[in-house]
Amino acid sequence: MRIKDFTPEEMNEAQRRVAEEAASGKRGRVPAPLRAWLHSPEFGARAQRLGEFLRYDTSLGPQLSELAILVTARRWTSHYEWFVHKREGLKAGFDPAVVAAIARREKPDFAAPAQQAVYDYAMALHETHAVPAAVHAAAVRELGEAGVVELVGVLGYYTLVSMTLNAFEIGLPEGEAPELAP
């Protein structure tokens, strides 16, 4: 890791409070990017609360959220993010062929129109930094306006997560190898 990884004993009160809040929440642990964000406890506190909402409490549900996260992890070749969310996506019911296609940067075949809408929206926004009117309309039809707002939030937040993991070289757990080609 390219930045100091605090032990609980090394944390100041603000850092400890943020780490404990994250670990006692829905995650049940300190998420990997928070290990860097603890260097700015206020930033870490705000980011981890936003992340908890975007990961667990949006109208998208686990499968669509995990799809958006996987597309983002692949876009950034964020090995740690991919490692965690590949397993979560499979647990949420994704066909392994869909996950493998995303890993290879190929367009998957989706069983549900909502999945296609999330994928198309995510890819458009990540690749072109804009969303064509037809892609936006399809996403609103499938997810509703609140769902599209939350989707953009998931994509933006997990871009921040991927950037943090990559910038500070927060590596995979011991014994794990990267699954994504550059």
C-alpha positions in Angstrom: 0.0 0.0 0.0 1.3 3.4 -1.0 -0.1 5.2 2.0 0.2 4.4 5.7 -2.3 1.7 6.8 -3.2 2.6 10.3 -3.5 0.0 13.0 -6.3 0.7 15.5 -3.7 1.7 18.1 -2.2 4.3 15.7 -5.6 6.0 14.9 -6.5 9.2 16.5 -10.0 9.6 18.0 -11.6 10.9 14.8 -10.1 8.1 12.7 -11.1 5.5 15.2 -14.7 6.8 15.2 -15.0 6.6 11.4 -13.5 3.1 11.3 -15.8 1.9 14.1 -18.9 3.5 12.4 -18.0 1.6 9.1 -17.4 -1.7 10.8 -20.6 -1.5 12.9 -22.7 -0.7 9.8 -24.1 -2.9 7.1 -20.6 -3.8 5.8 -19.5 -5.3 9.1 -15.9 -4.3 8.3 -13.7 -1.3 7.4 -13.9 -1.2 3.5 -10.6 -1.1 1.6 -10.7 2.5 0.4 -11.4 3.8 3.9 -7.9 2.6 4.8 -6.7 5.6 2.7 -9.6 7.9 3.5 -8.8 7.7 7.2 -6.0 10.1 6.5 -8.8 12.7 6.2 -11.4 11.5 8.8 -14.1 13.9 7.7 -13.8 12.9 4.1 -13.7 9.2 5.2 -16.8 9.6 7.3 -18.8 11.2 4.6 -17.6 8.9 1.8 -18.3 5.7 3.8 -21.8 6.8 4.7 -22.6 7.6 1.1 -21.1 4.3 0.0 -23.2 2.4 2.5 -26.4 3.9 1.1 -25.3 3.4 -2.5 -24.3 -0.2 -1.9 -27.2 -1.4 0.2 -30.1 1.0 0.2 -30.9 2.2 -3.3 -34.0 1.2 -5.3 -31.7 -0.7 -7.7 -31.3 -3.8 -5.6 -28.2 -5.9 -5.3 -28.1 -7.3 -8.8 -28.3 -4.0 -10.7 -26.0 -2.3 -8.2 -23.4 -5.0 -8.6 -23.7 -4.8 -12.3 -22.9 -1.0 -12.2 -20.0 -1.7 -9.8 -18.5 -4.4 -12.0 -18.7 -2.2 -15.1 -16.9 0.5 -13.1 -14.3 -1.8 -11.7 -13.6 -3.1 -15.1 -13.4 0.4 -16.6 -10.8 1.3 -14.1 -9.1 -2.1 -14.0 -9.5 -1.9 -10.2 -8.4 -5.4 -9.1 -9.6 -5.2 -5.5 -13.0 -3.8 -6.5 -13.4 -6.5 -9.1 -12.3 -9.2 -6.6 -15.0 -8.2 -4.1 -17.8 -7.4 -6.5 -17.4 -10.3 -8.8 -18.3 -12.6 -5.9 -21.1 -10.3 -4.8 -22.5 -10.2 -8.4 -22.5 -14.0 -8.6 -24.1 -14.2 -5.2 -26.8 -11.8 -6.4 -27.6 -14.2 -9.2 -25.5 -13.1 -12.2 -24.8 -15.6 -14.9 -21.0 -16.2 -14.7 -20.9 -15.7 -18.5 -22.1 -12.1 -18.0 -19.3 -11.5 -15.5 -16.7 -13.1 -17.7 -17.8 -11.0 -20.7 -17.5 -7.8 -18.7 -14.0 -8.9 -17.6 -13.0 -9.4 -21.2 -14.5 -6.0 -22.1 -17.2 -7.6 -24.3 -20.8 -6.8 -24.3 -22.8 -9.4 -22.4 -26.2 -10.9 -23.3 -28.6 -9.9 -20.6 -31.8 -11.7 -19.6 -33.6 -8.7 -18.2 -34.2 -5.2 -19.8 -33.2 -3.5 -16.6 -29.8 -5.1 -16.7 -29.3 -4.0 -20.3 -30.4 -0.5 -19.3 -27.9 -0.3 -16.4 -25.1 -1.7 -18.6 -25.8 0.6 -21.5 -26.0 3.7 -19.2 -22.8 2.8 -17.3 -20.9 2.2 -20.5 -22.1 5.4 -22.2 -21.3 7.5 -19.2 -17.9 5.9 -18.5 -16.8 5.9 -22.2 -18.2 9.2 -23.5 -18.9 11.1 -20.3 -22.5 11.6 -21.7 -25.6 9.6 -22.1 -27.6 9.5 -25.4 -31.2 10.4 -25.1 -32.4 6.9 -26.1 -30.2 5.3 -23.5 -31.4 7.7 -20.8 -35.0 7.1 -21.8 -34.6 3.3 -21.6 -33.0 3.6 -18.1 -35.8 5.8 -16.9 -38.4 3.3 -18.3 -36.7 0.4 -16.5 -35.4 2.1 -13.2 -37.5 5.2 -12.8 -36.0 8.6 -12.4 -34.9 8.0 -8.8 -33.3 4.8 -9.9 -31.3 6.6 -12.6 -30.2 9.2 -10.1 -29.1 6.4 -7.8 -27.4 4.6 -10.7 -25.3 7.7 -11.5 -24.5 7.9 -7.8 -23.3 4.3 -7.8 -21.2 4.9 -10.9 -19.6 8.0 -9.5 -19.0 6.6 -6.0 -17.4 3.4 -7.4 -15.2 5.5 -9.7 -14.0 7.3 -6.5 -13.5 3.9 -4.9 -11.6 2.5 -7.9 -9.5 5.6 -8.2 -8.6 5.4 -4.5 -7.7 1.7 -4.7 -5.6 2.2 -7.8 -3.9 5.5 -6.7 -2.9 4.2 -3.3 -2.1 0.6 -4.6 -4.5 -1.1 -2.1 -3.8 -4.6 -3.1 -5.7 -7.8 -3.1 -5.9 -10.0 0.0 -2.9 -12.2 0.6 -2.8 -15.2 -1.8 -5.2 -13.7 -4.4 -4.1 -12.9 -8.0 -5.5 -10.2 -10.3 -8.2 -11.5 -12.6 -8.4 -8.5 -15.0 -6.1 -8.0 -18.0 -4.9 -4.4 -18.4 
